[in-house]
Amino acid sequence: MKELVEYIVKNLVIDEASVNVAESEEDGVTILHVSVAPDDMGRVIGKAGKIASSIRSIVNSISSRQHKKVVVKFGE
């Protein structure tokens, strides 16, 4: 799942080297922390959060098939 999010985000940003996706687990929930360069944050979030919402929808769809709970968080 981490690799999928990293692939999507790297194709959205200009500075691919600054993309970092960290994975942690809390109470059986996998949390993916996505960080990018400050100039690229708008490209990842999108207008009114539509791109971020789409990324979360893709992850939720795949994780529900695997009977897992995955949360994607965006930040610097």
MDAnalysis code that builds the backbone (N, CA, C; Angstrom):
import MDAnalysis as mda
import numpy as np

u = mda.Universe.empty(228, n_residues=76, atom_resindex=np.repeat(np.arange(76), 3), trajectory=True)
u.add_TopologyAttr("name", ["N", "CA", "C"] * 76)
u.add_TopologyAttr("resid", np.arange(1, 77))
u.add_TopologyAttr("resname", ["MET", "LYS", "GLU", "LEU", "VAL", "GLU", "TYR", "ILE", "VAL", "LYS", "ASN", "LEU", "VAL", "ILE", "ASP", "GLU", "ALA", "SER", "VAL", "ASN", "VAL", "ALA", "GLU", "SER", "GLU", "GLU", "ASP", "GLY", "VAL", "THR", "ILE", "LEU", "HIS", "VAL", "SER", "VAL", "ALA", "PRO", "ASP", "ASP", "MET", "GLY", "ARG", "VAL", "ILE", "GLY", "LYS", "ALA", "GLY", "LYS", "ILE", "ALA", "SER", "SER", "ILE", "ARG", "SER", "ILE", "VAL", "ASN", "SER", "ILE", "SER", "SER", "ARG", "GLN", "HIS", "LYS", "LYS", "VAL", "VAL", "VAL", "LYS", "PHE", "GLY", "GLU"])
u.atoms.positions = np.array([
    [0.824, -1.182, 0.000],
    [0.000, 0.000, 0.000],
    [0.878, 1.259, 0.000],
    [1.950, 1.198, 0.770],
    [2.875, 2.323, 0.858],
    [3.457, 2.647, -0.514],
    [3.814, 1.613, -1.265],
    [4.411, 1.806, -2.582],
    [3.417, 2.446, -3.551],
    [2.156, 2.064, -3.462],
    [1.125, 2.635, -4.322],
    [0.965, 4.129, -4.060],
    [0.863, 4.511, -2.797],
    [0.708, 5.924, -2.445],
    [1.936, 6.712, -2.888],
    [3.110, 6.149, -2.675],
    [4.344, 6.816, -3.084],
    [4.379, 7.017, -4.604],
    [3.954, 6.017, -5.361],
    [3.917, 6.112, -6.821],
    [2.958, 7.218, -7.273],
    [1.772, 7.252, -6.695],
    [0.777, 8.267, -7.066],
    [1.296, 9.663, -6.764],
    [1.819, 9.852, -5.565],
    [2.277, 11.176, -5.141],
    [3.476, 11.633, -5.971],
    [4.401, 10.733, -6.267],
    [5.573, 11.113, -7.065],
    [5.185, 11.579, -8.460],
    [4.086, 11.057, -8.990],
    [3.630, 11.477, -10.307],
    [2.859, 12.788, -10.266],
    [2.549, 13.288, -9.095],
    [1.825, 14.551, -8.961],
    [2.751, 15.742, -8.721],
    [3.897, 15.500, -8.109],
    [4.760, 16.596, -7.662],
    [5.866, 16.902, -8.670],
    [6.511, 18.039, -8.462],
    [7.659, 18.427, -9.276],
    [8.944, 17.865, -8.664],
    [9.088, 18.017, -7.342],
    [10.288, 17.564, -6.632],
    [10.063, 16.150, -6.098],
    [10.301, 15.154, -6.949],
    [10.066, 13.759, -6.563],
    [10.977, 13.298, -5.428],
    [12.157, 13.885, -5.332],
    [13.119, 13.472, -4.306],
    [12.633, 13.803, -2.894],
    [11.759, 14.779, -2.773],
    [11.294, 15.182, -1.441],
    [10.100, 14.367, -0.951],
    [9.591, 13.473, -1.774],
    [8.435, 12.664, -1.376],
    [8.877, 11.610, -0.370],
    [8.163, 11.557, 0.748],
    [8.440, 10.571, 1.779],
    [7.117, 10.016, 2.285],
    [6.987, 8.703, 2.267],
    [5.799, 8.044, 2.798],
    [6.255, 7.137, 3.930],
    [5.870, 7.506, 5.148],
    [6.237, 6.726, 6.327],
    [5.028, 5.921, 6.775],
    [5.280, 4.707, 7.212],
    [4.200, 3.807, 7.615],
    [4.321, 3.502, 9.098],
    [3.201, 3.608, 9.801],
    [3.176, 3.240, 11.210],
    [1.872, 2.508, 11.494],
    [1.827, 1.847, 12.634],
    [0.617, 1.101, 12.986],
    [0.185, 1.481, 14.392],
    [-1.121, 1.705, 14.542],
    [-1.694, 2.092, 15.822],
    [-3.021, 1.384, 16.007],
    [-3.151, 0.581, 17.015],
    [-4.398, -0.130, 17.325],
    [-4.948, -0.896, 16.125],
    [-4.089, -1.553, 15.377],
    [-4.514, -2.336, 14.233],
    [-4.811, -1.528, 12.981],
    [-4.563, -0.221, 13.035],
    [-4.787, 0.658, 11.887],
    [-3.433, 1.083, 11.332],
    [-3.248, 0.886, 10.031],
    [-2.021, 1.316, 9.378],
    [-2.172, 2.775, 8.977],
    [-1.204, 3.593, 9.354],
    [-1.236, 5.025, 9.038],
    [-0.084, 5.327, 8.086],
    [-0.415, 5.934, 6.956],
    [0.588, 6.347, 5.988],
    [0.731, 7.860, 6.069],
    [1.903, 8.328, 6.480],
    [2.195, 9.753, 6.597],
    [2.918, 10.194, 5.324],
    [2.275, 11.055, 4.551],
    [2.839, 11.521, 3.284],
    [3.390, 12.932, 3.480],
    [4.671, 13.111, 3.152],
    [5.249, 14.447, 3.215],
    [5.918, 14.757, 1.882],
    [5.752, 16.002, 1.458],
    [6.342, 16.484, 0.205],
    [6.919, 17.869, 0.458],
    [7.578, 18.425, -0.547],
    [8.100, 19.785, -0.441],
    [6.936, 20.754, -0.268],
    [7.137, 21.833, 0.477],
    [6.047, 22.801, 0.697],
    [5.425, 23.337, -0.590],
    [6.229, 23.519, -1.634],
    [5.700, 24.021, -2.902],
    [4.805, 23.004, -3.599],
    [4.983, 21.738, -3.305],
    [4.201, 20.684, -3.948],
    [2.956, 20.273, -3.162],
    [2.807, 20.770, -1.953],
    [1.687, 20.344, -1.117],
    [0.341, 20.647, -1.782],
    [0.227, 21.774, -2.437],
    [-1.021, 22.124, -3.118],
    [-1.359, 21.165, -4.241],
    [-0.347, 20.651, -4.910],
    [-0.575, 19.689, -5.993],
    [-1.095, 18.361, -5.445],
    [-0.655, 17.992, -4.268],
    [-1.068, 16.727, -3.673],
    [-2.458, 16.851, -3.041],
    [-2.739, 17.974, -2.412],
    [-4.043, 18.169, -1.768],
    [-5.110, 18.463, -2.816],
    [-4.813, 19.333, -3.764],
    [-5.774, 19.668, -4.817],
    [-6.782, 20.700, -4.354],
    [-7.563, 21.192, -5.298],
    [-8.607, 22.173, -4.972],
    [-9.661, 21.527, -4.102],
    [-9.923, 22.158, -2.987],
    [-10.919, 21.670, -2.022],
    [-10.616, 20.240, -1.566],
    [-9.348, 19.824, -1.642],
    [-8.944, 18.508, -1.159],
    [-9.368, 17.348, -2.035],
    [-9.691, 17.630, -3.288],
    [-10.207, 16.570, -4.158],
    [-9.167, 15.499, -4.482],
    [-7.927, 15.889, -4.711],
    [-6.894, 14.898, -5.036],
    [-6.587, 14.043, -3.809],
    [-6.452, 14.682, -2.651],
    [-6.204, 13.938, -1.417],
    [-7.348, 12.971, -1.135],
    [-8.552, 13.416, -1.367],
    [-9.721, 12.564, -1.171],
    [-9.713, 11.379, -2.131],
    [-9.291, 11.614, -3.354],
    [-9.214, 10.535, -4.333],
    [-8.161, 9.501, -3.941],
    [-7.023, 9.975, -3.457],
    [-5.969, 9.053, -3.005],
    [-6.485, 8.217, -1.846],
    [-7.174, 8.854, -0.908],
    [-7.745, 8.122, 0.231],
    [-8.782, 7.099, -0.226],
    [-9.584, 7.459, -1.219],
    [-10.600, 6.531, -1.732],
    [-9.971, 5.297, -2.358],
    [-8.905, 5.497, -3.126],
    [-8.203, 4.370, -3.742],
    [-7.643, 3.446, -2.660],
    [-6.995, 4.042, -1.663],
    [-6.401, 3.259, -0.579],
    [-7.480, 2.523, 0.207],
    [-8.595, 3.197, 0.505],
    [-9.681, 2.549, 1.248],
    [-10.282, 1.391, 0.468],
    [-10.431, 1.560, -0.829],
    [-10.986, 0.501, -1.664],
    [-10.103, -0.743, -1.640],
    [-8.810, -0.546, -1.802],
    [-7.885, -1.682, -1.812],
    [-7.771, -2.307, -0.425],
    [-7.678, -1.472, 0.607],
    [-7.504, -2.011, 1.962],
    [-8.748, -2.749, 2.446],
    [-9.929, -2.318, 2.031],
    [-11.141, -3.022, 2.463],
    [-11.216, -4.412, 1.850],
    [-10.697, -4.576, 0.647],
    [-10.655, -5.908, 0.029],
    [-9.721, -6.843, 0.784],
    [-8.701, -6.249, 1.406],
    [-7.735, -7.029, 2.172],
    [-8.118, -7.106, 3.648],
    [-9.296, -6.590, 3.991],
    [-9.810, -6.583, 5.368],
    [-8.841, -5.887, 6.321],
    [-8.323, -4.736, 5.883],
    [-7.422, -3.930, 6.695],
    [-7.960, -2.513, 6.757],
    [-7.510, -1.754, 7.743],
    [-7.866, -0.343, 7.875],
    [-6.597, 0.467, 7.650],
    [-6.624, 1.328, 6.626],
    [-5.471, 2.171, 6.305],
    [-5.917, 3.610, 6.231],
    [-5.177, 4.500, 6.890],
    [-5.468, 5.932, 6.908],
    [-4.292, 6.660, 6.265],
    [-4.605, 7.622, 5.395],
    [-3.558, 8.412, 4.747],
    [-3.606, 9.821, 5.311],
    [-2.473, 10.293, 5.821],
    [-2.373, 11.640, 6.367],
    [-1.335, 12.421, 5.567],
    [-1.669, 13.671, 5.250],
    [-0.781, 14.526, 4.472],
    [-0.219, 15.616, 5.353],
    [1.069, 15.902, 5.223],
    [1.725, 16.953, 5.992],
    [3.128, 17.150, 5.479],
    [3.798, 18.129, 6.053],
    [5.174, 18.431, 5.613],
    [6.171, 17.618, 6.385],
])
